[in-house]
């Protein structure tokens, strides 16, 4: 048997630790909501400042749940894989359902293809100036692109330039989305109050969570030369915990060896580097290792751009 195949097989063991990690994310999320509701709602500086901090934490938690969904998309949500829990815990609450799986699989299958990769527009056009760079960040933080996505105008999580969905496909998805959000609304209504659903769930998911997701994807696949790149990003503990949660920062390993679950990607990173970053033929994706962290990568790109 080929030794490279044997090595990859050694890293395919799925773990149930993902359930404890998702539980921890929910604990942080619920704790943030509980802390804010202890403050009397008012349009004063104290309440607005605490709300902004809560949005940051809750939005990150929603982003982390979306990253955990990734294991469900690849049938690795626990051992054995638990399909219903994957979507119930990580997809439905933040506005996704099973239909997202086909989009994600197309991203893997057709990566770098301008016509068939649903994420292509998110990484294919690198900003040509500092202003464009900052405008990109602002659009994702503003909530505008997330609202288009939720309403079904766009196809994928991070593709503001993809084609409009057809009506027949959009209607069932919209019904599922509305039912899931009604359930979340009901939970808020039975606990802290209906209005907190908008204030502490909708606002973070369309702004902060969208910002984190788009920024992570941009770091993983964009390049100043616009060449399709699949990038692993190491070197910053804080960056890995914020943007690379659930081991997303080992992204080259994931794309190259898609059967490896998130709990084994770190070990695979050290053991399979020679295979992961082997030079490809012209026209194929570029696998790249960046060792200085997400924040230095973004700052370096921004610094080199003209005004």
Secondary structure in CASP SS format (residue, H / E / C, confidence):
PFRMAT SS
TARGET T0000
AUTHOR 0000-0000-0000
METHOD secondary structure of the structure
MODEL  1
X C 1.00
X C 1.00
X H 1.00
X H 1.00
X H 1.00
X H 1.00
X H 1.00
X H 1.00
X H 1.00
X C 1.00
X C 1.00
X C 1.00
X C 1.00
X C 1.00
X C 1.00
X C 1.00
X H 1.00
X H 1.00
X H 1.00
X H 1.00
X H 1.00
X H 1.00
X H 1.00
X H 1.00
X H 1.00
X H 1.00
X H 1.00
X H 1.00
X H 1.00
X H 1.00
X H 1.00
X H 1.00
X H 1.00
X H 1.00
X H 1.00
X H 1.00
X C 1.00
X C 1.00
X C 1.00
X C 1.00
X C 1.00
X C 1.00
X C 1.00
X C 1.00
X H 1.00
X H 1.00
X H 1.00
X H 1.00
X H 1.00
X H 1.00
X H 1.00
X H 1.00
X H 1.00
X H 1.00
X H 1.00
X H 1.00
X H 1.00
X H 1.00
X H 1.00
X H 1.00
X H 1.00
X H 1.00
X H 1.00
X H 1.00
X H 1.00
X H 1.00
X H 1.00
X H 1.00
X H 1.00
X H 1.00
X H 1.00
X H 1.00
X H 1.00
X C 1.00
X C 1.00
X C 1.00
X C 1.00
X C 1.00
X C 1.00
X C 1.00
X C 1.00
X C 1.00
X H 1.00
X H 1.00
X H 1.00
X H 1.00
X H 1.00
X H 1.00
X H 1.00
X H 1.00
X C 1.00
X H 1.00
X H 1.00
X H 1.00
X C 1.00
X C 1.00
X C 1.00
X C 1.00
X C 1.00
X H 1.00
X H 1.00
X H 1.00
X H 1.00
X H 1.00
X H 1.00
X H 1.00
X H 1.00
X H 1.00
X H 1.00
X C 1.00
X C 1.00
X C 1.00
X C 1.00
X C 1.00
X C 1.00
X C 1.00
X C 1.00
X C 1.00
X C 1.00
X H 1.00
X H 1.00
X H 1.00
X H 1.00
X C 1.00
X C 1.00
X C 1.00
X C 1.00
X C 1.00
X C 1.00
X H 1.00
X H 1.00
X H 1.00
X H 1.00
X H 1.00
X H 1.00
X H 1.00
X H 1.00
X H 1.00
X H 1.00
X H 1.00
X H 1.00
X H 1.00
X C 1.00
X H 1.00
X H 1.00
X H 1.00
X H 1.00
X H 1.00
X H 1.00
X H 1.00
X C 1.00
X C 1.00
X C 1.00
X C 1.00
X C 1.00
X C 1.00
X C 1.00
X C 1.00
X C 1.00
X C 1.00
X C 1.00
X C 1.00
X C 1.00
X C 1.00
X C 1.00
X C 1.00
X H 1.00
X H 1.00
X H 1.00
X H 1.00
X H 1.00
X H 1.00
X H 1.00
X H 1.00
X H 1.00
X H 1.00
X H 1.00
X H 1.00
X H 1.00
X H 1.00
X H 1.00
X H 1.00
X H 1.00
X H 1.00
X H 1.00
X H 1.00
X H 1.00
X H 1.00
X H 1.00
X H 1.00
X H 1.00
X C 1.00
X C 1.00
X C 1.00
X H 1.00
X H 1.00
X H 1.00
X H 1.00
X H 1.00
X H 1.00
X H 1.00
X H 1.00
X H 1.00
X H 1.00
X H 1.00
X H 1.00
X H 1.00
X H 1.00
X H 1.00
X H 1.00
X H 1.00
X H 1.00
X H 1.00
X H 1.00
X H 1.00
X H 1.00
X H 1.00
X H 1.00
X H 1.00
X H 1.00
X H 1.00
X C 1.00
X C 1.00
X C 1.00
X C 1.00
X C 1.00
X C 1.00
X C 1.00
X E 1.00
X E 1.00
X E 1.00
X E 1.00
X E 1.00
X C 1.00
X C 1.00
X C 1.00
X H 1.00
X H 1.00
X H 1.00
X H 1.00
X H 1.00
X H 1.00
X C 1.00
X C 1.00
X H 1.00
X H 1.00
X H 1.00
X C 1.00
X C 1.00
X C 1.00
X H 1.00
X H 1.00
X H 1.00
X H 1.00
X H 1.00
X H 1.00
X C 1.00
X C 1.00
X C 1.00
X C 1.00
X C 1.00
X H 1.00
X H 1.00
X H 1.00
X H 1.00
X H 1.00
X H 1.00
X H 1.00
X H 1.00
X H 1.00
X H 1.00
X C 1.00
X H 1.00
X H 1.00
X H 1.00
X H 1.00
X C 1.00
X C 1.00
X C 1.00
X C 1.00
X C 1.00
X C 1.00
X C 1.00
X C 1.00
X C 1.00
X E 1.00
X E 1.00
X E 1.00
X E 1.00
X E 1.00
X C 1.00
X C 1.00
X H 1.00
X H 1.00
X H 1.00
X H 1.00
X H 1.00
X H 1.00
X H 1.00
X H 1.00
X H 1.00
X H 1.00
X H 1.00
X H 1.00
X C 1.00
X C 1.00
X C 1.00
END
